[in-house]
């Protein structure tokens, strides 16, 4: 057992996890990369060291309460081990992101389902009531602090927005979890490359594309959207959110490819891509990713068999 690797991973993990708990905005952004130290420990030292780092980090989180340790294990521990295993097995990037992002959800979903079945409650109605209660409490808190405009803004959230936000939560949660796993995977590879450590086999983001067969998932979501009945439409919207993220990523990779081709510096590439993702151009980037399935605008696909 490489105890030094375990210690370094635990210290870094706790620093990132704590930042996500106590520092607004920037700390929460850093907290999303909490799995990275364990991933690096697993790749550099071995699977045992990675598992040991997760176990020790979980024990330390338990000092703040079992809920905190549960949040760490489910949100970050499982993801870090899954990503590390995928990288050690030289899996494709999209499979690593899916494995890391979906494993925590696969563990939580059955537990949540069993709980709501036993208590006899509708999870969407429960979440709807909880969200409305939290919004009401937040409005009262701001009003008590004299921030009447903030309280009024919170109270003005439309009921329809809350209704659909709750029912689209499965798609939103899945997309965010997979996106987080992909970012942690990319960060781990970047750290290994910067330190001149051989990284597991992979490809550059600029030439990445989703498997072409995934377009059937997008087609299925569009079909569900035109099927009569709200359950089918909600299922379609949840699927559409996930596949919109997939093709947004593919469209972003195309933009990155051409920015590199004209030799734009990394910082400027990041600024340009950030602006595009923050503007209405977002829709066109998704469309570009979808068109690329047939057009292969970068000519990165191999010849058809």
Beta strands, then each sheet from edge to edge (+ up, - down):
end
